Amino acid sequence: MVDAIVSAVLEQLISAAVGEAEEQVRLVVGVEQDVEKLKRNFRAIQAVLVDAEQKQVKEETVRLWLDQLKDASYDMEDVLDEWITARLKLQIEGAPHQRKKKVCSFIPASCFGVQQVFVRRDIDLKIKAINERLDEIAEQKGMFNFNMNVIKSIETPGRVQSVSFIDEDRVCGRDDEKNKLIRKLLSESSEEQKAVQTISVVGMGGIGKTTLAQMAYNDPDVRNHFKIRMWVCVSDPFDEFSVAKSIIEGLEGETSNLGSLQSYLLRIYEAIAKEKFLLILDDVWNDDRTKWEPFTIGKTTLAQMAYNDPDVRNHFKIRMWVCVSDPFDEFSVAKSIIEGLEGETSNLGSLQSYLLRIYEAIAKEKFLLILDDVWNDDRTKWEPFNHCLMNGQCGSKILVTTRKETVSRMMESTNVMFIEELSESECWRLFQQLAFFGRSPSECENLEEIGRKIVHKCKGLPLAAKTIGSLLCFKRSEEEWQSILDSELWKVEEFENDLFGPLLMSFNDLPSRIKRCLTFCAVFPKDWDIKKDELIKLWMAQGYITPKENKEMEIIGDEYFDYLAARSFFQDFVKHGVNTVRKCKMHDVIHDFAQFLSKNERFSIGVDDPEESTSMEKLRHFMLVLGKSVAFPVSIFKARKLRSLLIVGPICEIPKEIENFMYLRFLKLSKAEIVELPETCCEFFNLQTLEMEDCCNLKRLPQEIGKLVNLRYLIYNDSYLHYLPRGIERLTCLRTLSEFVVSRSGGKYGSKASNLEGLRHLNHLRGFLAIVGLGNVKDVDEAKNAELEKKKNLFRLELWFNNKEEEEEEESMEENQANQGAISEALRLPPNLESLEIWEYKGKAVFENWIVSLNKLKKLFLINCYNCEIMPPLGKLPLLESLKIRNMNVKKVGDEFLGIKSNHSSGPAIAFPKLKHLKFMKLSEWEEWDFGITRSGKEEITIMPHLNSLEIILCAKLKSLPDQLLQRTKLNFNISLCPTLF
């Protein structure tokens, strides 16, 4: 993979040198010679890299040489990033006339117009040092007698959680094993009815264990036989909490969030009021009185005996058992007491409470539980689950898939199935589906002989056949197929017998930049849903994707993803619609392969304790998963070269030291309890993605956010921002903005807040946008200057005419209506909108002038437009499919709704030609619905020809429906709480 890094460095090197030459301000003097020498060294080394990558598999000295080259290349990337960042900082913040640093000196421009130069001697010295290292590396390459190779283009040509879904049409073989497994699952012999039975499927990685389990899980007879079915991917490392929670989610659905300590103590206080109770606190270590004050309240075996004594049970109405242990956690103690009090654990998180819920949920029920990809064979980990699961009805089954026979013994499996390799004919069928896809019969005939020899080398492994078949699908000539057949890589054995060679061949065939994209996927924890859009943003953050000509990085990222998917590196796709992939997974063996390839890469995942991560100084990607009551780890600030950082957990504050991450391009906070981001975040001049997911307490963004001129994604789902800082208009690279909060000019937040004109230059916005606080707009020119009509890539828009600021002087209702009417007419909406929602509009008419010009609109919601008295002519919208209207003040719906004038002379007319779903709700004054134009006899008018559902709810005064709708025999009516209608 070193060739991918070297290629990227060369590209960045050329770009940085060109940028330095073109800028009016320069940072490095005399850099041209050093850059040229770097380019020569890298190109000389690059010429032998294809051969070196192949030889490293067998020759340790070559591998060490490549490691040196990789380290030097990464260091060069860091220097280039430092160079580019320093120049960008200078452009944004201006010249440091007042500041003097050890590494900088200011040379003023002369009167002859010479460029300004701010010398960064440290950058120059680092470039020279790397050049010296590359001299030595280039000299060493002669020791290995590498073959010179043609460098492949870096551009594309034109362990993860299993799921229960499988496309059986693509599965070859395994019919006998599937039928045998199903018989075992459905077996009801008297011997097996004595207890819940465990069946284990054992086999090497890539042999098809999970596929077999999926086929059995989804079999119609199995679905009908078990009232409860659950699928849990266990994987490694084993986590009792995750397994228990996954079982509960299979039984009950998603678990909810936990509350505050105060709320738990209040629930305890109320529950024990005037009740005699017994509380056991087992294994207490903490003697800090301050920890215990909020509760004011021989060993474990003896306590258990007393706790369960019949006299004790009868004496106390309430009994609670809490294992405290060390370290002491107030939340855990409070939650455990609540569990004992309420017998309800839907919001609580101890393992005991999870097991209790499982125990109760499966009582007297026949269940099937799949435990896929089990590695841990420690009996003590499984005993609590075994005791719990034995409460199921006789005939229940637990099906385990594992690579280790010791796991099946530990699980006390009554049946063990060892999965063998596919027969050669079955392996050929699987290979044929992929490799011969889209070929003519003559091509297939010419390639069959070589193909069968390749299949023989797959040794009956489905994953090997699938990987090589996907690779050869894109190889058109016999010579290319023969090259795969003759490859020495078939003989290589590394982490998984017989699979490494096929995977490495497919990997080596990838373009350089896409290789890095694949190995990066090893950063995700096992059992992880990989979100496609987030993955592409992370690739961008690492510099694996660069824009080309007029093609945006996101489009190139899509192509890279499709390239990897077409070669079977991804699977288990979750789609939105027909063709749009939202999420995917990787086979566990491919995940292991990616980890093997990236074992020396600068990536890390930390769970609670990032101290375990090595070489923090060189890390480029970090995922930090924090539990409750865990402080933000200071050790992370050593990772000054981070490109992407994900923080998951309830942190309350982001330390200001986060400014150390000057190269950061991707920052995501999930479930954080922060109120605001520190201003130091505005030092991330390279930042492309800033995302706050489920950060419900977030109220403010940094005031100087306008400095983040490279920002493409600003996402704050489920947050409630008070305002957007002035300067947001400088973020002209933005592609995604969750919500634009409009502040009133001269209003509550003064000059620090942006008004609607802040949208003016954000013309790259695409997809979805919500504009909130339009009630704060008082100036018609402000609405015009937003220039919404230039946002041609926006397809979904929400307009909220609420007022997020307190008015100093209350407007009269008439003034408010007139103002919002004028503002709405001044807005000119994006021309390609497909979905539009309008909320809280207070004018009397709904934008008649421009709403009918939205010729691509498919969905329209008009919600809480209380003052609207006339329906707009929505029948003119040619593509409208779904219309929902709630809380309007109309009394009559008539011909104006159709948008057809009585004197039209263009022949037959169709109103609402594509409308399928129509819903009216809470139109409390609506009395009449009649289309008089259809009775004139002069016009041939068709109304809503494709309508298939009509909902009318809480329209108490409506008396009748139009005959044109009542006569429809296939129209689905849902009419409720309309007492005068029928």
Residue pairs with C-beta under 8 A, 6 or more apart in sequence:
1 53
1 515
1 516
1 519
1 597
1 598
2 49
2 52
2 53
2 66
2 69
2 70
2 73
3 46
3 49
3 50
3 53
3 151
3 152
3 512
3 515
4 154
4 512
4 513
4 515
4 516
5 70
5 73
5 74
5 77
5 516
6 42
6 45
6 46
6 49
6 69
6 73
7 46
7 151
7 154
7 512
7 513
8 77
8 154
8 512
8 513
8 516
8 543
8 544
9 42
9 73
9 76
9 77
9 80
10 39
10 42
10 43
10 46
11 154
11 546
12 77
12 80
12 543
13 35
13 38
13 39
13 42
13 76
13 80
14 39
16 35
16 80
16 83
16 84
17 31
17 32
17 35
19 84
19 87
20 26
20 27
20 28
20 31
20 83
20 87
21 32
23 87
23 91
23 115
24 115
24 116
25 87
25 90
25 91
25 95
25 115
25 116
25 117
25 118
26 115
26 116
26 117
26 118
27 83
27 86
27 87
27 90
27 117
27 118
27 119
27 120
27 123
28 83
28 119
28 120
28 123
28 124
28 127
29 117
29 119
29 124
30 124
31 124
31 127
34 124
34 127
34 128
34 131
35 127
37 131
38 76
38 127
38 130
38 131
38 134
41 131
41 134
41 135
41 137
41 138
42 73
42 134
44 138
44 141
45 69
45 134
45 137
45 138
45 141
46 151
47 148
47 149
47 151
48 141
48 144
48 146
48 147
48 148
48 149
49 149
49 151
50 149
50 150
50 151
50 152
51 146
51 147
51 148
51 149
52 62
52 65
52 66
52 141
52 144
52 146
53 66
53 508
54 488
54 489
54 508
55 62
55 144
55 146
56 62
56 63
56 66
57 489
57 492
57 494
57 504
58 492
59 144
61 143
61 144
62 144
65 137
65 140
65 141
65 144
67 600
68 133
68 137
69 137
70 600
72 130
72 133
72 134
72 137
74 602
74 618
75 126
75 130
76 130
77 543
78 641
78 663
79 123
79 126
79 127
79 130
81 641
81 663
81 686
82 123
82 126
82 663
83 120
83 123
84 686
85 662
85 663
85 685
85 686
86 120
86 123
88 685
88 686
88 709
88 710
89 683
89 685
90 96
90 118
92 685
92 707
92 709
93 707
95 106
95 116
95 118
96 104
96 106
96 118
97 106
100 106
103 120
103 121
103 122
104 118
104 119
104 120
105 118
105 119
106 118
107 116
107 117
107 118
107 119
108 116
109 115
109 116
152 511
152 512
153 511
154 511
154 512
154 513
155 511
155 513
155 548
156 511
156 514
156 556
156 559
156 560
156 563
157 474
157 511
159 235
159 236
159 373
159 526
159 527
159 586
159 588
159 591
159 592
159 595
160 524
160 526
160 527
160 528
160 529
160 530
160 585
160 586
160 587
160 588
160 591
161 233
161 235
161 526
161 527
161 528
161 529
161 585
162 210
162 213
162 214
162 231
162 233
162 372
162 373
162 572
162 585
162 588
163 214
163 231
163 233
163 572
163 585
164 214
164 217
164 218
164 229
164 231
164 370
165 214
165 218
165 572
166 211
166 214
166 215
166 218
168 215
168 218
170 433
171 211
171 215
172 422
172 426
172 427
172 429
172 430
172 433
172 462
173 422
173 423
173 426
173 427
173 429
173 430
173 462
174 208
174 211
174 212
174 215
174 422
174 426
177 212
177 417
177 419
178 212
178 215
178 216
178 219
180 417
181 199
181 201
181 212
181 213
181 216
181 399
181 417
182 216
182 219
182 221
182 222
184 199
184 397
184 415
184 417
185 199
185 216
185 222
185 225
185 368
185 397
185 399
186 221
186 222
186 225
188 395
192 394
192 395
192 414
193 394
193 395
194 394
195 390
195 394
196 389
196 390
196 392
196 394
196 396
196 397
196 398
197 396
197 397
197 398
197 414
197 415
198 397
198 398
198 399
198 400
198 411
198 412
198 413
198 414
199 397
199 398
199 399
199 400
199 413
199 414
199 415
199 416
199 417
200 399
200 400
200 401
200 402
200 407
200 408
200 411
200 413
200 415
200 416
200 417
201 209
201 212
201 213
201 399
201 400
201 401
201 402
201 417
201 419
202 209
202 401
202 402
202 403
202 404
202 405
202 407
202 408
202 416
202 417
202 418
202 419
203 209
203 403
203 418
203 419
203 420
204 403
204 496
204 497
205 403
205 463
205 496
205 499
205 588
205 589
205 592
206 461
206 462
206 463
206 464
206 496
206 499
206 587
206 589
207 419
207 420
207 421
207 461
207 462
207 463
208 419
208 422
208 462
208 463
209 372
209 401
209 402
209 403
209 419
210 372
210 373
210 401
211 462
212 401
212 419
213 370
213 372
213 399
213 401
216 222
216 399
217 229
217 231
217 368
217 370
217 399
222 229
222 368
223 229
225 366
225 368
226 366
226 367
226 368
226 396
226 397
227 365
227 366
227 367
228 250
228 251
228 361
228 362
228 365
228 366
228 367
228 368
229 250
229 367
229 368
229 369
229 370
230 246
230 247
230 250
230 251
230 367
230 368
230 369
230 370
231 250
231 370
231 372
232 243
232 246
232 247
232 250
232 369
232 370
232 371
232 372
233 246
233 372
233 373
233 527
234 243
234 371
234 372
234 373
234 374
234 375
234 376
235 373
235 374
235 375
235 526
235 527
235 588
236 373
236 375
236 376
236 526
237 375
237 376
238 374
238 375
238 376
238 378
238 381
240 351
240 381
240 384
240 385
241 349
241 351
241 354
242 527
243 371
243 385
244 351
244 354
244 355
244 358
244 385
245 255
245 354
247 354
247 358
247 369
248 255
248 354
248 357
248 358
248 361
249 255
250 369
251 357
251 358
251 361
251 362
252 346
252 357
252 361
255 346
255 347
255 349
256 346
256 347
257 347
258 331
258 335
258 347
258 348
258 349
258 628
259 347
261 294
261 330
261 331
261 334
264 331
264 334
264 335
264 337
264 338
265 294
265 295
265 334
267 338
267 341
267 342
268 295
268 334
268 337
268 338
268 341
271 318
271 338
271 341
271 342
272 318
272 341
275 317
275 318
276 315
276 316
276 317
276 318
277 316
277 317
277 318
277 319
277 320
278 307
278 312
278 315
278 316
278 318
278 319
278 320
279 297
279 319
279 320
279 322
279 337
279 340
280 303
280 307
280 319
280 320
280 321
280 322
281 322
281 324
281 333
282 300
282 303
282 321
282 322
282 323
282 324
282 325
283 300
283 323
283 324
283 325
283 326
284 324
284 325
285 324
285 325
285 326
285 327
285 328
286 292
286 324
286 326
286 327
286 328
288 328
291 328
291 330
294 330
295 333
295 334
295 337
306 312
307 319
307 321
312 319
313 319
318 340
318 341
319 340
320 336
320 337
320 339
320 340
320 341
321 336
321 340
322 333
322 336
322 337
322 340
323 336
323 352
324 332
324 333
329 628
329 629
331 628
331 629
332 349
332 350
335 348
335 349
335 350
335 353
336 348
336 350
336 352
336 353
338 348
339 345
339 348
339 350
339 352
339 353
339 356
345 353
345 354
345 356
345 357
351 384
355 384
355 385
355 388
358 388
358 389
359 388
359 391
362 389
362 391
362 392
362 393
362 396
363 391
363 392
364 393
365 392
365 393
365 396
366 392
366 393
366 394
366 395
366 396
367 392
367 393
367 396
367 397
368 396
368 397
368 398
368 399
369 389
369 396
369 397
369 398
369 399
370 399
370 401
371 398
371 399
371 400
371 401
372 401
373 401
373 402
373 588
374 400
374 401
374 402
374 404
374 407
374 411
375 402
375 403
375 404
375 407
376 382
376 407
377 404
377 406
377 407
377 409
377 410
378 410
379 410
382 410
382 411
386 412
389 396
389 398
398 411
400 407
400 408
400 411
400 413
402 408
405 416
408 416
420 460
421 427
421 459
421 460
421 461
422 430
422 460
422 461
422 462
422 465
423 460
424 455
424 456
424 460
426 460
427 455
427 458
427 460
427 461
427 462
427 465
428 451
428 452
428 455
430 462
430 465
430 466
430 469
431 451
431 454
431 455
431 458
431 465
431 466
431 468
431 469
432 451
432 469
433 469
434 466
434 469
434 470
434 472
434 473
434 568
435 447
435 451
435 468
435 469
435 470
435 472
435 473
436 443
436 444
436 447
436 451
436 473
437 473
438 473
439 447
446 478
447 478
447 481
450 478
450 481
450 482
450 485
451 472
451 481
453 485
454 468
454 472
454 481
454 484
454 485
455 465
457 485
457 490
458 464
458 465
458 468
458 498
458 502
459 498
461 498
461 499
463 499
463 502
463 587
463 589
463 590
464 498
464 499
464 502
464 503
466 568
467 502
467 503
467 506
467 567
467 568
468 484
468 502
468 505
468 506
469 568
470 506
470 566
470 567
470 568
471 484
471 505
471 506
471 509
471 567
472 480
472 481
472 484
473 566
474 566
474 567
475 481
475 484
484 505
487 501
487 505
489 500
489 501
489 502
489 504
489 505
489 508
490 501
490 502
491 501
492 500
492 501
492 504
493 500
493 501
494 500
494 596
495 592
495 593
495 596
496 589
496 592
496 593
499 589
499 593
500 593
503 589
503 590
503 593
506 567
506 568
506 569
507 515
507 518
507 593
507 597
510 518
510 563
510 564
510 567
511 563
513 544
513 545
513 560
514 560
514 563
514 564
516 542
516 544
517 539
517 544
517 560
517 561
517 564
518 564
518 569
518 594
518 597
519 594
519 597
519 598
519 601
520 538
520 539
520 542
520 544
520 598
520 603
520 621
521 530
521 535
521 586
521 591
521 594
522 591
522 594
522 595
522 597
522 598
522 601
522 603
523 538
523 598
523 603
523 604
523 605
523 621
523 623
524 530
525 605
525 623
526 588
526 591
528 585
529 574
529 583
529 585
530 570
530 583
530 584
530 585
530 586
531 582
531 583
532 561
532 581
532 582
532 583
532 584
533 582
534 668
535 561
536 545
536 554
536 557
536 558
536 560
536 561
537 666
537 688
537 689
537 713
538 621
538 644
538 666
539 545
539 557
539 560
540 553
540 554
540 557
540 665
540 666
540 688
540 689
540 712
541 621
541 643
541 644
541 665
541 666
541 688
541 689
542 620
542 621
542 643
542 644
542 665
543 643
543 665
544 560
545 553
545 556
545 557
545 560
546 553
546 556
547 553
547 556
548 556
554 735
561 570
561 581
564 570
565 573
565 581
565 584
569 586
569 590
570 584
570 585
570 586
571 584
571 585
571 586
571 587
572 584
572 585
573 581
573 583
573 584
574 581
574 582
574 583
574 584
575 581
575 582
576 582
586 594
601 620
602 615
602 618
602 619
602 620
602 621
602 641
603 619
603 620
603 621
603 622
604 610
604 613
604 616
604 619
604 621
604 622
604 623
605 622
605 623
605 625
606 612
606 613
606 622
606 623
606 624
606 625
606 633
606 636
607 625
608 625
608 626
608 627
608 630
609 633
610 616
610 622
610 624
610 633
610 635
610 636
611 633
611 635
613 619
613 622
616 635
616 636
616 638
616 639
617 638
617 639
617 640
617 641
618 641
619 639
619 641
619 642
620 641
620 642
620 643
620 644
621 642
621 643
621 644
621 645
622 636
622 639
622 642
622 644
622 645
622 646
623 645
623 646
623 648
624 633
624 636
624 645
624 646
624 647
624 648
624 649
625 648
625 649
626 632
626 647
626 648
626 649
626 650
626 651
627 649
628 649
628 650
630 649
632 651
632 653
632 654
632 655
634 655
634 657
637 655
637 657
637 658
637 660
639 661
640 660
640 661
640 662
640 663
641 663
642 661
642 663
642 664
643 663
643 664
643 665
643 666
644 664
644 665
644 666
644 667
645 661
645 664
645 666
645 667
645 668
646 666
646 668
646 670
647 668
647 669
647 670
647 672
648 670
648 671
649 670
649 671
649 672
650 671
650 672
650 673
651 669
651 672
651 673
651 674
652 672
652 673
652 674
653 674
654 669
654 672
654 674
654 677
654 678
654 681
655 678
656 678
656 679
656 680
657 680
658 678
658 680
658 681
659 678
659 680
659 681
659 683
661 667
661 684
662 683
662 684
662 685
662 686
663 686
664 684
664 686
664 687
665 684
665 686
665 687
665 688
665 689
665 710
666 687
666 688
666 689
667 681
667 684
667 687
667 689
667 690
667 691
668 689
668 691
668 692
668 693
669 691
669 692
669 693
669 695
670 693
670 694
670 695
671 693
671 694
671 695
672 692
672 695
672 698
673 695
673 697
674 692
674 695
674 697
674 698
675 697
675 698
675 699
675 700
676 698
676 699
676 700
676 701
676 702
677 692
677 698
677 700
677 701
677 702
678 702
679 702
679 703
679 704
681 687
681 690
681 702
681 705
682 702
682 704
682 705
682 707
682 708
683 707
684 708
685 707
685 708
685 709
685 710
686 710
687 708
687 710
687 711
688 710
688 711
688 712
688 713
689 711
689 712
689 713
689 715
690 708
690 711
690 713
690 714
690 715
691 713
691 715
691 716
692 698
692 715
692 716
692 717
692 719
693 715
693 717
693 718
694 717
694 718
695 716
695 718
695 719
696 718
696 719
696 720
697 719
698 716
698 719
698 720
698 721
699 719
699 720
699 721
699 722
700 721
700 722
700 723
701 716
701 721
701 724
701 725
702 725
703 725
703 727
703 752
704 725
704 727
705 711
705 725
705 727
705 728
705 731
706 725
706 726
706 727
706 728
706 729
706 730
706 731
707 727
707 730
708 731
709 730
709 731
709 732
709 733
710 733
711 731
711 733
711 734
712 733
712 734
712 735
712 736
713 734
713 735
713 736
714 731
714 734
714 736
714 737
714 738
715 736
715 738
716 738
716 739
717 738
719 738
721 739
721 741
722 741
722 749
722 804
723 741
723 743
723 749
723 752
723 753
723 754
723 804
724 740
724 741
724 743
724 753
724 754
724 758
725 752
725 753
725 754
726 751
726 752
726 753
726 754
726 758
727 754
728 754
728 758
728 762
729 754
729 757
729 758
729 759
729 760
729 761
729 762
730 761
731 762
732 761
732 762
732 763
732 764
733 764
734 762
734 764
734 765
735 764
735 765
735 766
735 767
736 765
736 766
736 767
736 768
737 762
737 765
737 769
738 770
739 769
739 770
739 771
739 772
740 756
740 758
740 759
740 769
740 770
740 771
740 772
741 772
741 773
741 804
742 754
742 755
742 756
742 771
742 772
742 773
742 774
742 776
742 777
742 804
743 749
743 753
743 754
743 755
743 773
743 776
743 804
743 805
744 755
744 776
744 777
744 778
744 805
745 755
745 778
745 779
745 782
747 753
747 776
747 805
748 805
748 806
749 805
755 776
755 777
755 782
756 771
756 774
756 777
756 782
756 783
756 785
756 786
757 782
757 785
757 786
759 771
759 786
759 787
759 788
759 791
760 785
760 786
760 787
762 791
763 787
763 790
763 791
763 792
764 793
765 791
765 793
765 794
766 793
766 794
766 795
767 793
767 794
767 795
767 796
768 794
768 795
768 796
768 797
768 798
769 791
769 794
769 796
769 797
769 798
770 797
770 798
770 800
771 797
771 798
771 799
771 800
772 800
772 802
772 804
773 800
773 802
773 803
773 804
773 805
774 799
774 800
774 801
774 802
774 820
774 823
775 801
775 802
775 803
775 804
775 820
775 840
775 842
776 803
776 804
776 805
777 783
777 823
778 819
780 822
780 823
780 826
781 826
783 823
783 826
783 827
784 826
784 827
784 828
786 827
787 828
788 794
788 827
788 828
788 829
788 830
789 828
789 829
789 830
789 831
790 830
791 830
792 830
792 831
792 832
793 830
793 832
794 830
794 832
794 833
795 830
795 832
795 833
795 834
795 835
796 833
796 834
796 835
796 836
797 829
797 830
797 833
797 835
797 836
797 837
798 836
798 837
798 838
798 839
799 827
799 836
799 837
799 838
799 839
799 841
800 839
800 840
801 820
801 824
801 838
801 839
801 840
801 841
801 842
802 839
802 840
811 819
816 842
817 842
817 843
817 844
817 867
818 843
820 841
820 842
820 843
821 843
821 844
821 845
824 841
824 843
824 846
824 847
825 847
825 849
825 850
827 847
827 850
828 850
829 836
829 850
829 854
831 854
831 856
832 856
833 854
833 856
833 857
834 856
834 857
834 858
834 859
835 857
835 858
835 859
835 860
836 851
836 854
836 857
836 859
836 860
836 861
837 860
837 861
837 863
838 846
838 847
838 861
838 862
838 863
838 865
839 863
839 864
840 863
840 864
840 865
841 862
841 864
841 865
841 867
841 868
842 865
842 866
842 867
843 865
843 867
843 868
844 867
844 868
844 869
844 870
845 868
845 869
845 870
845 872
846 862
846 865
846 868
846 872
847 872
848 872
848 873
851 872
851 874
851 877
852 872
852 873
852 874
852 876
852 877
852 899
854 877
855 877
855 878
855 879
856 879
857 877
857 879
857 880
858 879
858 880
858 881
858 882
858 914
859 880
859 881
859 882
859 883
860 874
860 877
860 880
860 882
860 883
860 884
861 883
861 884
861 885
861 886
862 868
862 884
862 885
862 886
862 888
863 884
863 885
863 886
863 887
864 886
864 887
865 887
865 888
866 887
866 888
866 889
867 889
868 888
868 889
868 890
869 889
869 890
869 891
870 890
870 896
871 888
871 890
871 893
871 894
871 896
871 897
872 896
872 897
873 896
873 897
873 898
873 899
874 880
874 883
874 897
874 899
874 912
875 897
875 898
875 899
875 900
875 911
875 912
875 943
876 899
876 911
877 912
878 913
878 914
879 914
880 912
880 914
880 915
881 914
881 915
881 916
881 917
882 915
882 916
882 917
883 912
883 915
883 917
883 918
883 919
884 917
884 918
884 919
884 921
885 919
885 920
885 921
885 923
886 919
886 920
886 921
886 922
886 923
887 921
887 922
887 923
888 923
888 926
889 925
890 923
890 925
890 926
891 925
891 926
891 927
891 928
892 926
892 927
892 928
892 929
892 930
893 926
893 928
893 929
893 930
894 928
894 929
894 930
894 931
894 932
895 902
895 931
895 932
895 933
897 931
898 911
898 912
898 931
898 933
898 941
898 943
899 911
900 909
900 911
900 933
900 939
900 941
902 933
902 936
902 938
902 939
904 939
907 940
908 940
908 941
908 942
909 939
909 940
909 941
909 942
910 941
910 942
910 943
910 945
911 941
911 942
911 943
911 944
912 943
912 944
912 947
913 942
913 945
913 946
914 946
915 944
915 946
915 947
916 946
916 947
916 948
916 949
917 947
917 948
917 949
917 951
918 944
918 947
918 949
918 950
918 951
919 950
919 951
919 952
919 953
920 926
920 951
920 952
920 953
920 955
921 951
921 952
921 953
921 954
921 955
922 953
922 954
922 955
923 954
923 955
923 958
924 954
924 955
924 956
924 957
925 957
926 955
926 957
926 958
927 957
927 958
927 959
928 958
928 959
928 960
929 958
929 960
929 961
929 962
930 960
930 962
931 941
931 943
931 962
931 964
933 939
933 941
934 941
934 943
934 964
943 962
943 964
943 965
944 964
944 965
947 965
947 968
947 971
948 970
948 971
948 972
949 971
949 972
949 974
950 965
950 971
950 972
950 973
950 974
950 975
951 974
951 975
952 958
952 974
952 975
952 976
952 978
952 981
953 974
953 975
953 976
953 977
953 978
954 976
954 977
954 978
955 977
955 978
955 981
956 977
956 978
956 979
956 980
957 980
958 978
958 980
958 981
959 980
959 981
960 981
961 981
965 971
975 981
975 982
